[in-house]
Amino acid sequence: MTGGEISARYLVVGRRAGEAGPLLLVARDRDGWSLPRIQSRAERAADVDDVAPAARATLGLEVSVLTCLFDAPARDGARRVQIYELDVHGGDVASHGEREWVGRGEAESRLRGRSEQRGAAAAWFDRADPGEPRAGREWTVPGWRDRALGWAQAQLDRAGLGAIDAVEQLRVWEWSHVLRLRTPIARLYFKARPDWGAGEPRLTAYLARLHPRAMPDLVAVEPERAWMLMRAAPGPPLMEVRDLARWTDAAAALARIQIDCVERVREIGALGCPERSLEWLAGEIDPLLDDAAAIQPPDAEALTDAQVERLRRLAPRLRAMCAELADYRVPTSIEHGDCWATNVIMSDGAPVFIDWEDASLAMPFLSARLLLRSLSFTDAVAHVPDARQRIAAAYLGPWRERGPLAGWPGERLEQAFALAQALAPLHHAVQFRRFSIPVIETSWEVRSFCPDFLRALLRALDADPPTR
């Protein structure tokens, strides 16, 4: 998919109140009737920053996205098709020759021949109780955004940060709902998680007390609703920073956070952060490699049959590597789970680590892998030939200087680190297979992550990391 492609995004705009019963808006196009349509960049269904502005321009409505109901990748020259259910916050559309409000029967008739749209319309009419959230995602309920913004405004009033004068919806998908807010004196982000993701606000608040400069500046959290309100960290993502010193600063800061969490594992676990040990990882290898839907998904770049067969032959070696790494006795600590350079903001010269939703208590060295792999997706520090080695050395520096590994011989520390880097893609593949794939509804691109990590694992095994 390229940035030049255009997707067809259709909108489910409904009315439920009134004597006529539930009504859906349909629009006339050159081929008959359809759901209202906007055109936009071909993006992930989760990226909805242009949906509300386009709906405003096309329909004259103030809306937000409740959920994506359908997403089909572009195939055989056809455009990508996405269908969103919207919540209307202001404005109105009168029935006329080009747009009409219709009931179920008329919607089925008007949308005949458009199977995806007809299915989305039927699903909307079938949803007898629109107040029931989908899969624990409270934001799929009409009226949710108004309640969330009311809570956010109350927190801003307490903090003296002014009244919200702009709201931009950035992301809506199975894992989160993110809004960018503006007041006359502040720029902020509001993030909501599903009810099963309430651990992230608690963990973020805990780490912010421990390392305030390296964490988001939280205005408020509401753990029972899995809500966070935070100031925007001023500065670019690390992925865009050309100064290698900032990359090494981030690596060292990550290590310091982990070292300080070693003695706090029990407290962090009590916040809802799960433990994923190397023994657990070893036990997940066979289920992962036997899960054809996870490693050879139909709508993503799947592993080849030869790659699958090779990984299955390597399973005993992978289990042995897990046991070998466990024998180093590196203490358990916080593992970020998604520490790409896009999730590190260089704010006033200091790294700020965001998006801890995939964090676990695990072998801490695993976190460095994604930071290092980020170098493959940016040319920001391509002018530094030994960038990878210097970032890795910066990460290990704090471990050499203090904490439980300070007395280790340098060679032992480096061997454990190298072995962890080889196994990290397996750790991340297992996490996606166990905890992300089961909740996918329309975000099919996420299915590519598991095979991508397993290809990285094969490359790491080919490198034959040093062992004792």
C-alpha positions in Angstrom: 0.0 0.0 0.0 1.4 3.4 -0.9 0.5 6.9 0.3 -0.8 7.7 -3.2 -3.6 5.2 -3.1 -7.1 6.3 -2.4 -9.5 4.3 -0.3 -13.3 4.4 -0.4 -14.6 5.1 3.1 -18.3 4.6 3.7 -20.2 6.0 6.7 -22.9 4.5 8.8 -24.8 7.5 10.0 -27.9 6.7 12.0 -30.8 8.0 14.1 -32.4 5.9 16.7 -34.8 8.3 18.5 -38.1 9.2 17.0 -41.5 7.7 16.2 -40.2 6.3 12.9 -37.7 4.0 14.7 -34.1 3.6 13.7 -33.2 5.3 10.4 -30.0 5.2 8.4 -28.7 7.8 6.0 -28.2 6.7 2.4 -26.8 8.8 -0.5 -27.2 8.7 -4.3 -24.2 8.1 -6.4 -23.6 7.4 -10.1 -24.4 3.7 -9.6 -27.5 4.1 -7.5 -27.7 4.3 -3.7 -25.0 3.7 -1.2 -24.0 4.7 2.3 -22.5 8.2 2.4 -19.0 8.1 1.0 -15.8 10.1 1.6 -12.5 9.7 -0.2 -9.2 9.7 1.7 -5.7 8.3 1.8 -5.4 4.5 1.9 -4.6 4.1 5.6 -5.1 1.6 8.3 -8.7 1.5 9.5 -7.4 2.6 12.9 -6.1 5.9 11.5 -9.2 8.1 11.5 -7.8 11.7 11.7 -9.3 12.6 8.3 -12.8 11.0 8.8 -14.4 13.7 10.8 -13.2 16.6 8.7 -14.3 14.8 5.5 -17.7 14.1 7.0 -18.0 17.7 8.0 -17.2 18.8 4.5 -19.4 16.3 2.8 -22.4 16.1 5.1 -22.2 19.2 7.3 -22.1 17.0 10.4 -19.9 17.1 13.4 -19.1 13.4 14.0 -16.7 11.0 15.6 -15.9 7.3 14.7 -17.4 4.7 17.0 -15.8 1.7 15.3 -14.7 0.3 12.0 -17.3 -2.2 10.8 -15.6 -3.4 7.7 -12.2 -3.2 6.0 -11.2 -4.9 2.8 -7.7 -4.6 1.4 -7.3 -3.5 -2.2 -7.2 -6.5 -4.6 -7.1 -7.0 -8.3 -7.1 -3.3 -9.1 -10.1 -2.5 -6.8 -9.9 0.2 -4.2 -9.6 -0.5 -0.5 -13.0 -0.3 1.1 -13.7 0.7 4.8 -17.0 1.2 6.6 -17.2 3.2 9.8 -20.1 3.6 12.3 -20.3 7.3 13.4 -21.6 9.2 16.4 -23.2 12.5 15.4 -22.4 15.4 17.7 -24.0 18.3 15.8 -25.6 19.3 12.5 -28.4 17.7 10.6 -29.0 16.3 7.1 -32.5 16.7 5.6 -33.9 14.2 3.2 -33.9 15.3 -0.4 -33.2 13.9 -3.8 -29.6 13.0 -3.1 -29.7 11.9 0.5 -32.5 10.2 2.4 -33.2 8.7 5.9 -34.6 5.2 5.5 -35.7 2.3 7.7 -34.4 -1.3 7.6 -36.5 -2.5 4.7 -35.8 0.5 2.5 -32.0 0.3 3.4 -31.9 -3.3 2.3 -33.6 -2.4 -1.0 -31.5 0.7 -1.7 -28.2 -1.1 -0.9 -29.0 -4.2 -3.0 -25.9 -5.3 -4.9 -23.5 -3.7 -2.3 -23.0 -6.7 0.0 -20.5 -5.1 2.3 -22.6 -2.0 2.8 -25.8 -4.0 3.2 -24.1 -6.2 5.8 -22.9 -3.2 7.8 -26.4 -1.6 7.6 -28.0 -4.8 8.8 -25.5 -5.0 11.7 -26.4 -1.5 12.7 -30.2 -2.2 12.7 -29.6 -5.6 14.5 -27.8 -3.8 17.4 -30.9 -3.7 19.6 -29.0 -2.0 22.5 -26.6 0.6 21.2 -25.5 1.2 24.8 -23.8 -2.1 25.0 -20.0 -1.7 24.2 -18.3 -4.0 21.7 -15.7 -6.4 23.3 -15.2 -4.2 26.4 -14.6 -1.0 24.3 -16.7 1.6 26.0 -16.0 4.1 23.1 -18.2 2.1 20.7 -21.3 3.4 22.5 -23.0 6.5 21.1 -22.5 9.5 23.5 -19.2 8.1 24.9 -17.0 10.9 23.5 -19.2 13.6 25.2 -18.8 11.8 28.5 -15.1 11.3 28.0 -14.6 15.0 27.1 -16.7 16.0 30.1 -14.3 14.1 32.4 -11.2 15.5 30.6 -12.5 19.1 31.0 -13.1 18.5 34.7 -9.5 17.4 35.1 -8.3 20.4 33.1 -10.3 22.8 35.2 -8.7 21.3 38.4 -5.2 21.7 36.8 -5.9 25.2 35.6 -5.2 24.3 32.0 -8.2 26.0 30.3 -11.2 25.0 28.3 -11.0 22.5 25.4 -11.3 24.4 22.2 -10.3 21.7 19.6 -10.7 18.0 19.5 -9.1 15.7 16.9 -9.8 12.0 16.8 -6.5 10.2 15.8 -7.0 6.5 16.3 -9.9 4.1 16.9 -9.3 0.4 16.9 -9.5 -2.7 19.0 -6.8 -1.6 21.4 -7.3 2.0 22.1 -9.1 5.3 21.3 -6.9 8.4 21.1 -7.9 12.0 21.0 -5.7 15.1 20.6 -7.0 18.0 22.6 -6.2 21.7 22.6 -6.8 24.5 25.1 -5.5 28.1 24.9 -2.5 27.1 27.0 -2.0 23.4 26.5 -1.7 20.5 24.0 -2.9 17.2 25.4 -3.7 13.6 24.5 -6.6 11.5 25.9 -6.2 7.8 25.6 -8.8 5.2 26.4 -8.2 1.4 26.6 -10.6 -1.5 26.6 -11.7 -2.7 30.0 -9.1 -5.4 29.8 -6.4 -2.8 29.3 -6.8 -0.9 32.6 -3.3 -1.9 33.6 -1.7 0.7 31.3 -2.9 3.8 33.1 -1.9 2.4 36.4 1.5 1.3 35.2 2.1 4.7 33.4 1.2 6.6 36.6 3.5 4.4 38.6 6.5 4.8 36.3 5.8 8.5 36.0 6.4 8.8 39.8 9.6 6.8 39.5 11.0 8.5 36.4 9.0 11.6 35.8 11.3 13.0 33.0 11.1 9.8 31.0 7.4 9.3 31.2 4.3 11.2 29.9 3.3 14.2 31.9 0.0 12.9 33.2 -2.8 15.3 34.1 -5.1 12.6 35.4 -5.8 8.9 35.1 -9.1 7.0 35.7 -8.0 3.4 36.0 -11.5 2.0 36.5 -12.4 3.3 33.0 -8.9 2.8 31.6 -8.5 6.5 30.8 -5.4 8.7 30.7 -5.1 12.4 30.1 -1.6 13.7 29.5 0.2 16.7 28.2 1.8 16.4 24.7 5.5 15.9 25.0 7.1 18.6 22.9 9.5 17.2 20.4 9.9 14.7 17.6 9.8 10.9 17.7 13.2 9.4 18.1 12.7 7.8 14.7 13.2 11.2 13.1 16.2 12.4 15.2 19.6 12.5 13.4 21.7 13.0 16.5 23.0 9.6 17.6 23.6 10.9 21.1 19.8 11.2 21.5 19.5 7.5 20.5 22.1 6.4 23.0 20.5 8.7 25.7 17.2 6.8 25.1 18.8 3.4 25.3 20.5 4.3 28.6 17.3 5.8 30.0 15.4 2.6 29.2 18.0 0.6 31.1 17.8 2.9 34.1 14.0 2.5 34.3 14.4 -1.3 34.2 17.1 -1.3 36.8 15.0 0.7 39.1 12.1 -1.7 38.6 14.0 -4.8 39.5 13.2 -4.4 43.2 9.6 -3.3 42.4 8.4 -6.3 40.4 5.8 -7.3 43.0 4.4 -3.8 43.1 4.3 -3.6 39.3 2.6 -7.0 39.1 -0.1 -5.8 41.5 -0.9 -3.0 39.1 -2.0 -5.6 36.5 1.3 -6.0 34.6 1.5 -9.7 33.5 4.5 -11.9 34.0 5.9 -13.6 30.9 9.0 -15.6 31.9 11.4 -17.4 29.7 9.9 -20.7 30.8 6.5 -19.4 29.7 8.0 -18.4 26.4 9.5 -21.8 25.8 6.0 -23.4 26.5 4.5 -21.1 23.8 6.8 -22.2 21.0 4.9 -25.2 19.7 1.4 -23.6 20.0 2.7 -20.7 18.0 4.3 -22.8 15.2 1.1 -24.9 15.0 -1.1 -21.9 14.6 -1.4 -21.6 10.8 -3.8 -18.7 11.0 -1.3 -16.7 13.0 1.9 -17.4 11.0 0.3 -17.7 7.5 -2.5 -15.2 7.5 -4.4 -14.6 4.3 -4.3 -10.8 4.2 -0.7 -10.2 5.2 2.8 -11.3 4.1 2.7 -14.9 5.5 5.6 -17.2 6.2 6.4 -19.6 3.4 5.9 -23.3 3.9 9.6 -23.7 3.9 10.0 -21.1 6.7 7.4 -22.8 8.8 9.0 -26.1 8.4 12.4 -24.7 9.3 11.1 -23.1 12.4 9.4 -26.3 13.5 12.7 -28.1 13.1 14.4 -25.4 15.1 11.9 -25.6 18.0 14.2 -27.7 20.2 17.0 -25.2 19.7 14.7 -22.3 20.6 13.6 -24.1 23.8 17.3 -24.7 24.7 18.0 -21.0 24.0 15.3 -20.0 26.5 16.7 -22.3 29.1 20.2 -21.0 28.5 19.2 -17.4 28.8 17.3 -18.2 32.0 20.5 -19.7 33.4 22.1 -16.3 33.2 19.8 -15.3 36.0 19.2 -11.8 34.7 16.5 -10.5 37.1 12.9 -9.9 35.9 12.0 -6.3 35.3 9.6 -4.2 33.2 9.7 -5.0 29.4 8.1 -2.3 27.4 6.7 -4.6 24.7 6.5 -2.0 21.9 9.7 0.0 22.3 10.0 1.2 18.7 11.7 4.6 18.2 8.3 5.9 17.2 7.2 5.4 20.9 10.1 7.5 22.2 9.6 11.3 22.1 12.7 13.5 22.4 11.2 16.2 24.6 13.6 19.0 25.5 16.5 16.7 24.9 15.2 13.9 27.2 13.5 10.7 26.0 9.9 10.2 26.9 8.6 6.6 26.6 5.0 6.3 25.6 2.5 3.5 24.9 3.1 0.9 27.6 0.0 -1.1 26.7 2.1 -4.2 25.8 4.4 -4.1 28.8 5.1 -7.2 30.9 7.4 -8.5 33.6 10.0 -10.4 31.7 13.6 -10.6 30.7 14.4 -6.9 30.5 17.0 -7.0 27.7 14.2 -8.0 25.3 13.1 -4.4 25.1 16.2 -3.2 23.4 15.5 -5.3 20.3 12.8 -3.1 18.9 14.7 0.1 19.6 17.7 -1.4 17.6 15.4 -2.7 14.9 14.0 0.7 14.4 17.3 1.6 12.6 16.1 -0.6 9.7 13.1 1.7 9.1 14.8 5.1 9.2 17.9 6.7 7.7 18.1 9.2 10.5 21.4 7.9 11.8 22.5 6.0 8.7 25.5 8.4 8.5 26.9 6.7 11.7 28.4 3.3 10.6 28.5 1.8 14.1 25.2 3.2 15.3 23.7 -0.2 16.3 26.8 -1.1 18.3 26.9 2.2 20.1 23.2 2.2 21.0 23.6 -1.4 22.4 26.6 -0.3 24.4 24.7 2.7 25.8 21.9 0.3 26.9 24.3 -2.0 28.7 26.2 0.9 30.3 23.8 1.5 33.3 23.6 -2.3 33.9 27.4 -2.4 34.2 27.4 0.5 36.6 24.7 -0.2 39.1 22.0 -2.7 40.1 22.1 -6.5 40.4 24.4 -7.0 37.3 27.0 -4.4 38.2 29.5 -7.0 39.3 29.2 -9.2 36.2 32.2 -9.7 33.9 31.7 -7.8 30.7 31.7 -10.9 28.5 28.9 -12.5 30.5 26.7 -9.4 30.2 27.3 -9.2 26.5 26.6 -12.9 25.9 23.3 -12.6 27.8 22.4 -9.5 25.9 23.2 -11.1 22.5 21.1 -14.2 23.4 18.2 -12.0 24.5 18.3 -10.1 21.2 18.1 -13.3 19.2 15.1 -14.5 21.2 13.3 -11.2 21.4 11.5 -11.7 18.0 10.1 -14.9 19.4 8.9 -13.1 22.5 7.1 -10.5 20.5 5.6 -13.0 18.0 4.2 -15.0 20.9 2.7 -11.9 22.5 0.9 -10.9 19.3 -0.4 -14.4 18.8 -1.7 -14.8 22.3 -2.9 -11.3 23.1 -3.5 -9.3 19.9 -4.7 -11.6 17.2 -7.7 -12.9 19.3 -9.2 -9.4 19.5 -8.8 -8.4 15.9 -12.1 -7.5 14.2 -11.1 -5.4 11.2 -7.5 -4.4 11.8 -6.2 -7.1 9.6 -2.8 -5.5 9.1 -1.9 -6.5 12.6 -1.8 -10.1 11.5 1.4 -9.3 9.6 3.3 -8.7 12.8 3.6 -12.3 13.9 5.1 -13.6 10.6 7.3 -10.5 10.5 8.8 -11.2 13.9 9.3 -14.8 13.0 11.3 -13.8 9.9 13.4 -11.6 12.1 13.9 -14.7 14.4 15.2 -16.7 11.5 17.6 -14.0 10.6 18.8 -13.8 14.2 19.3 -17.6 14.3 21.3 -17.4 11.1 23.6 -14.9 12.8 24.3 -17.6 15.5 24.6 -15.4 18.6 27.4 -16.1 21.0 26.7 -18.5 23.8 28.7 -19.6 26.8 
